[in-house]
Amino acid sequence: MRIVFAGTPAFAATALQALLNQGHQVVAVYTQPDRPAGRGRKLMPSPVKQVALDAAIPVMQPENFRQQEDRDALAALQPDLMIVAAYGLILPQTVLDIPRLGCLNIHASLLPRWRGAAPIQRAIAAGDTETGITIMQMDAGLDTGDMLLKLATPITLEDTGGSLHDRLAVLGGEAILQALRGLNEGTLTAEPQDNSLANYAHKLSKDEGHIDWQQSAAIIQRLIRAFNPWPGTFTDLGDQRIRLHQAEVLDQISPQPAGTVLCRERAGIDVATADQVLRITQLQLPGTRAMTASDLINGGKPLLNPGEVLH
Protein backbone atom coordinates (compact mmCIF):
# COMPACT_ATOMS: atom_id res chain seq x y z
CA MET A 1 0.00 0.00 0.00
CA ARG A 2 1.01 3.58 -0.59
CA ILE A 3 0.97 5.04 2.92
CA VAL A 4 1.04 8.68 3.95
CA PHE A 5 2.01 9.22 7.59
CA ALA A 6 0.93 12.26 9.61
CA GLY A 7 2.34 12.96 13.07
CA THR A 8 4.57 15.32 15.01
CA PRO A 9 6.00 14.35 18.46
CA ALA A 10 8.20 11.47 19.63
CA PHE A 11 5.14 9.27 20.23
CA ALA A 12 4.35 9.42 16.51
CA ALA A 13 8.00 9.11 15.45
CA THR A 14 8.20 5.71 17.17
CA ALA A 15 5.26 4.44 15.13
CA LEU A 16 6.72 5.83 11.89
CA GLN A 17 10.03 4.10 12.58
CA ALA A 18 8.18 0.82 13.22
CA LEU A 19 6.50 1.10 9.82
CA LEU A 20 9.81 1.78 8.09
CA ASN A 21 11.55 -1.06 9.93
CA GLN A 22 8.94 -3.46 8.51
CA GLY A 23 9.44 -2.19 4.98
CA HIS A 24 6.09 -0.45 4.52
CA GLN A 25 5.94 2.03 1.64
CA VAL A 26 5.62 5.48 3.21
CA VAL A 27 5.43 7.83 0.24
CA ALA A 28 5.25 11.07 2.24
CA VAL A 29 5.18 12.38 5.79
CA TYR A 30 3.05 15.24 7.08
CA THR A 31 4.10 17.03 10.25
CA GLN A 32 3.66 20.36 11.99
CA PRO A 33 5.78 23.31 10.79
CA ASP A 34 9.16 23.66 12.50
CA ARG A 35 8.88 25.47 15.85
CA PRO A 36 11.44 27.51 17.82
CA ALA A 37 12.97 25.55 20.68
CA GLY A 38 15.82 25.75 23.18
CA ARG A 39 17.54 28.79 24.60
CA GLY A 40 18.46 30.06 21.16
CA ARG A 41 14.86 29.69 19.97
CA LYS A 42 16.09 28.13 16.76
CA LEU A 43 13.61 26.48 14.42
CA MET A 44 13.71 22.75 15.12
CA PRO A 45 12.24 19.88 13.11
CA SER A 46 9.69 17.68 14.83
CA PRO A 47 10.77 14.15 15.83
CA VAL A 48 8.62 12.79 12.99
CA LYS A 49 10.28 15.08 10.46
CA GLN A 50 13.71 13.96 11.62
CA VAL A 51 12.81 10.28 11.10
CA ALA A 52 11.46 11.12 7.64
CA LEU A 53 14.57 13.08 6.67
CA ASP A 54 16.83 10.27 7.85
CA ALA A 55 14.86 7.88 5.63
CA ALA A 56 14.80 10.31 2.66
CA ILE A 57 11.00 10.52 2.69
CA PRO A 58 9.38 13.70 1.34
CA VAL A 59 8.08 15.94 4.14
CA MET A 60 5.00 18.19 3.88
CA GLN A 61 4.29 20.84 6.53
CA PRO A 62 1.08 22.75 5.75
CA GLU A 63 -0.31 25.06 8.44
CA ASN A 64 -3.67 23.40 7.83
CA PHE A 65 -5.64 21.89 4.99
CA ARG A 66 -7.88 24.86 4.26
CA GLN A 67 -6.04 25.65 1.04
CA GLN A 68 -7.15 23.65 -1.97
CA GLU A 69 -3.55 23.37 -3.11
CA ASP A 70 -2.65 21.45 0.08
CA ARG A 71 -5.49 19.00 -0.47
CA ASP A 72 -4.50 18.64 -4.13
CA ALA A 73 -0.91 17.88 -3.09
CA LEU A 74 -2.13 15.08 -0.84
CA ALA A 75 -4.39 13.69 -3.56
CA ALA A 76 -1.49 13.76 -6.03
CA LEU A 77 0.36 11.24 -3.83
CA GLN A 78 -2.44 8.73 -4.61
CA PRO A 79 -2.35 7.28 -1.09
CA ASP A 80 -4.09 4.02 -0.31
CA LEU A 81 -4.04 4.85 3.39
CA MET A 82 -3.18 7.70 5.73
CA ILE A 83 -1.89 6.83 9.22
CA VAL A 84 -2.25 9.60 11.81
CA ALA A 85 -0.61 9.77 15.24
CA ALA A 86 -0.60 12.92 17.39
CA TYR A 87 -0.48 15.11 14.29
CA GLY A 88 -1.82 18.23 15.99
CA LEU A 89 -4.30 19.15 13.26
CA ILE A 90 -7.96 18.22 12.98
CA LEU A 91 -8.41 16.75 9.52
CA PRO A 92 -11.56 17.84 7.67
CA GLN A 93 -13.74 15.30 5.91
CA THR A 94 -12.37 16.46 2.55
CA VAL A 95 -8.94 15.19 3.64
CA LEU A 96 -10.23 12.00 5.28
CA ASP A 97 -11.87 11.08 1.97
CA ILE A 98 -8.69 11.33 -0.11
CA PRO A 99 -6.95 8.01 0.74
CA ARG A 100 -8.59 4.99 -0.89
CA LEU A 101 -8.92 3.21 2.46
CA GLY A 102 -9.41 6.31 4.56
CA CYS A 103 -7.35 7.35 7.59
CA LEU A 104 -6.32 5.29 10.62
CA ASN A 105 -5.47 6.93 13.93
CA ILE A 106 -3.07 5.58 16.57
CA HIS A 107 -4.72 6.77 19.79
CA ALA A 108 -3.09 6.44 23.23
CA SER A 109 -6.04 5.16 25.22
CA LEU A 110 -8.54 2.33 25.23
CA LEU A 111 -11.32 4.20 23.51
CA PRO A 112 -13.82 5.48 24.29
CA ARG A 113 -12.34 6.01 27.78
CA TRP A 114 -10.22 9.08 26.99
CA ARG A 115 -10.69 11.18 23.88
CA GLY A 116 -8.68 14.33 23.24
CA ALA A 117 -5.21 15.76 23.64
CA ALA A 118 -3.79 14.25 26.85
CA PRO A 119 -5.13 10.70 27.34
CA ILE A 120 -1.91 9.35 28.89
CA GLN A 121 -1.71 11.86 31.74
CA ARG A 122 -5.46 11.92 32.35
CA ALA A 123 -5.53 8.15 32.74
CA ILE A 124 -2.87 8.24 35.48
CA ALA A 125 -4.44 11.24 37.25
CA ALA A 126 -7.84 9.54 37.27
CA GLY A 127 -6.43 6.42 38.89
CA ASP A 128 -7.05 4.12 35.92
CA THR A 129 -5.37 0.72 36.31
CA GLU A 130 -5.20 0.03 32.57
CA THR A 131 -4.76 1.90 29.33
CA GLY A 132 -3.52 1.06 25.87
CA ILE A 133 -3.60 1.82 22.16
CA THR A 134 -6.67 1.95 19.95
CA ILE A 135 -6.38 1.88 16.17
CA MET A 136 -9.40 3.81 14.97
CA GLN A 137 -10.96 4.55 11.58
CA MET A 138 -11.02 8.33 11.58
CA ASP A 139 -14.17 10.37 11.01
CA ALA A 140 -14.84 14.10 11.30
CA GLY A 141 -15.38 13.91 15.09
CA LEU A 142 -12.75 14.12 17.83
CA ASP A 143 -11.58 10.52 18.37
CA THR A 144 -15.11 9.25 17.69
CA GLY A 145 -14.48 6.82 14.81
CA ASP A 146 -14.99 3.07 14.80
CA MET A 147 -12.41 1.01 16.68
CA LEU A 148 -10.46 -1.58 14.67
CA LEU A 149 -7.90 -2.95 17.13
CA LYS A 150 -6.86 -2.53 20.76
CA LEU A 151 -3.72 -3.43 22.71
CA ALA A 152 -3.79 -2.96 26.49
CA THR A 153 -1.12 -2.32 29.13
CA PRO A 154 -1.45 -1.95 32.93
CA ILE A 155 -0.80 1.34 34.68
CA THR A 156 1.46 0.58 37.62
CA LEU A 157 1.86 2.61 40.80
CA GLU A 158 5.34 3.55 39.59
CA ASP A 159 4.25 4.79 36.17
CA THR A 160 4.72 8.46 35.35
CA GLY A 161 3.45 10.38 32.36
CA GLY A 162 6.91 9.91 30.86
CA SER A 163 7.27 6.17 31.42
CA LEU A 164 3.74 5.41 30.24
CA HIS A 165 4.21 7.62 27.17
CA ASP A 166 7.31 5.68 26.17
CA ARG A 167 5.64 2.30 26.66
CA LEU A 168 2.56 3.35 24.71
CA ALA A 169 4.70 4.74 21.89
CA VAL A 170 6.23 1.29 21.36
CA LEU A 171 2.81 -0.34 21.73
CA GLY A 172 1.44 2.08 19.13
CA GLY A 173 4.01 0.86 16.63
CA GLU A 174 3.07 -2.75 17.36
CA ALA A 175 -0.64 -1.99 17.08
CA ILE A 176 -0.47 -0.26 13.70
CA LEU A 177 1.61 -3.12 12.28
CA GLN A 178 -1.01 -5.59 13.51
CA ALA A 179 -3.77 -3.43 12.04
CA LEU A 180 -2.06 -3.29 8.65
CA ARG A 181 -1.75 -7.08 8.62
CA GLY A 182 -5.43 -7.33 9.46
CA LEU A 183 -6.32 -4.83 6.78
CA ASN A 184 -4.41 -6.84 4.16
CA GLU A 185 -5.99 -10.09 5.32
CA GLY A 186 -9.49 -8.65 5.66
CA THR A 187 -9.75 -9.67 9.32
CA LEU A 188 -10.37 -6.26 10.92
CA THR A 189 -13.84 -5.65 12.31
CA ALA A 190 -15.06 -2.11 12.95
CA GLU A 191 -16.64 -1.62 16.38
CA PRO A 192 -18.62 1.57 17.07
CA GLN A 193 -17.74 3.47 20.24
CA ASP A 194 -20.17 3.77 23.13
CA ASN A 195 -20.35 7.55 23.51
CA SER A 196 -21.78 7.26 27.03
CA LEU A 197 -18.41 5.89 28.24
CA ALA A 198 -16.30 8.70 26.77
CA ASN A 199 -14.35 11.29 28.73
CA TYR A 200 -12.54 14.29 27.32
CA ALA A 201 -8.79 14.42 28.05
CA HIS A 202 -8.25 18.17 28.14
CA LYS A 203 -4.96 19.63 26.99
CA LEU A 204 -2.47 19.97 29.85
CA SER A 205 -1.73 23.37 31.37
CA LYS A 206 1.06 24.41 33.74
CA ASP A 207 -1.44 25.95 36.17
CA GLU A 208 -2.99 22.51 36.75
CA GLY A 209 0.29 21.45 38.32
CA HIS A 210 -0.22 23.73 41.37
CA ILE A 211 -0.84 21.28 44.23
CA ASP A 212 -4.01 21.73 46.24
CA TRP A 213 -3.20 20.23 49.63
CA GLN A 214 -6.91 20.15 50.48
CA GLN A 215 -7.18 17.14 48.17
CA SER A 216 -6.49 13.57 49.22
CA ALA A 217 -2.95 12.22 49.30
CA ALA A 218 -3.80 9.65 46.61
CA ILE A 219 -5.10 12.31 44.20
CA ILE A 220 -2.04 14.51 44.75
CA GLN A 221 0.36 11.60 44.29
CA ARG A 222 -1.33 10.56 41.03
CA LEU A 223 -1.10 14.12 39.72
CA ILE A 224 2.62 14.26 40.53
CA ARG A 225 3.14 11.04 38.58
CA ALA A 226 0.89 12.06 35.70
CA PHE A 227 2.53 15.44 35.18
CA ASN A 228 6.09 14.08 35.36
CA PRO A 229 8.00 15.20 33.31
CA TRP A 230 5.60 17.78 31.81
CA PRO A 231 4.06 20.13 32.73
CA GLY A 232 5.24 19.27 36.23
CA THR A 233 3.70 19.86 39.65
CA PHE A 234 4.67 22.48 42.21
CA THR A 235 3.86 24.02 45.57
CA ASP A 236 4.83 27.31 47.18
CA LEU A 237 6.58 27.96 50.47
CA GLY A 238 6.41 31.69 51.06
CA ASP A 239 7.72 33.19 47.84
CA GLN A 240 9.69 30.09 46.86
CA ARG A 241 8.31 27.67 44.28
CA ILE A 242 9.16 24.04 44.90
CA ARG A 243 8.70 21.49 42.14
CA LEU A 244 7.63 17.98 43.10
CA HIS A 245 8.89 14.99 41.13
CA GLN A 246 8.14 11.92 43.24
CA ALA A 247 5.98 11.17 46.26
CA GLU A 248 4.33 8.28 48.07
CA VAL A 249 1.21 7.94 50.20
CA LEU A 250 1.73 6.87 53.81
CA ASP A 251 -0.82 4.79 55.67
CA GLN A 252 -1.13 7.52 58.26
CA ILE A 253 -3.91 10.02 58.92
CA SER A 254 -2.84 13.67 58.76
CA PRO A 255 -2.64 15.04 62.31
CA GLN A 256 -2.43 18.69 61.26
CA PRO A 257 -4.07 21.03 58.70
CA ALA A 258 -3.51 20.26 55.02
CA GLY A 259 -0.25 21.60 53.62
CA THR A 260 1.62 21.48 56.93
CA VAL A 261 5.10 19.98 56.85
CA LEU A 262 5.07 17.21 59.49
CA CYS A 263 8.51 15.70 59.20
CA ARG A 264 11.81 16.38 57.41
CA GLU A 265 13.94 13.27 57.22
CA ARG A 266 16.27 11.62 54.72
CA ALA A 267 13.48 9.24 53.68
CA GLY A 268 11.31 12.17 52.62
CA ILE A 269 9.38 15.30 53.52
CA ASP A 270 6.03 14.36 55.07
CA VAL A 271 3.14 16.75 54.37
CA ALA A 272 -0.43 16.73 55.64
CA THR A 273 -3.24 16.46 53.09
CA ALA A 274 -7.02 16.25 53.36
CA ASP A 275 -6.70 12.69 54.63
CA GLN A 276 -3.42 10.78 54.69
CA VAL A 277 0.20 11.91 54.80
CA LEU A 278 2.10 12.42 51.55
CA ARG A 279 5.85 11.82 51.61
CA ILE A 280 7.79 13.87 49.06
CA THR A 281 10.83 11.85 48.03
CA GLN A 282 12.17 13.91 45.12
CA LEU A 283 11.85 17.66 44.66
CA GLN A 284 13.46 20.67 43.01
CA LEU A 285 14.22 24.04 44.57
CA PRO A 286 14.53 27.26 42.54
CA GLY A 287 17.78 27.34 40.59
CA THR A 288 18.69 23.72 41.35
CA ARG A 289 18.32 20.31 39.82
CA ALA A 290 15.95 17.63 41.09
CA MET A 291 17.14 16.15 44.38
CA THR A 292 16.12 13.61 46.98
CA ALA A 293 15.14 14.63 50.49
CA SER A 294 18.49 13.24 51.63
CA ASP A 295 20.25 15.55 49.16
CA LEU A 296 18.26 18.48 50.55
CA ILE A 297 19.37 17.73 54.08
CA ASN A 298 22.98 17.08 53.08
CA GLY A 299 23.03 20.41 51.27
CA GLY A 300 22.06 22.24 54.43
CA LYS A 301 19.03 23.93 52.84
CA PRO A 302 16.92 25.38 55.70
CA LEU A 303 13.64 24.67 53.96
CA LEU A 304 10.63 22.43 54.49
CA ASN A 305 10.92 22.26 58.24
CA PRO A 306 8.15 20.83 60.47
CA GLY A 307 5.41 23.40 61.03
CA GLU A 308 5.94 25.29 57.77
CA VAL A 309 2.86 25.44 55.56
CA LEU A 310 2.84 24.84 51.82
CA HIS A 311 0.27 26.46 49.60
Buried (B, 14 or more C-beta within 10 A) or exposed (E): BBBBBBBBBBBBBBBBBBBBEEEBEBBBBBBBEEEEEEEEEEEBBBBBBBBBEEEEBEBBBBEEBEEEEBBEBBBEBEBBBBBBBBBBBEBEEBBBEBBEEBBBBBBBBBBBBBBBBBBBBBBBBBEBEEBBBBBBBBBEEEBBBBBBBBBEBEBEEEBBBBBBBBBBBBBBBEBBBBBBEBBEEEEBEEBEBEEEEBBBBEEBEEEBBEBBBEBBBBBBBBBBBBBBEEBBBBBBBEEEEBBBBBBBBBEBEBEBEBBBBBBBEEEBBBBBBBBBBBBBBBBBBEEEEBBBBEBBBEEEEEBBEEEBBBE
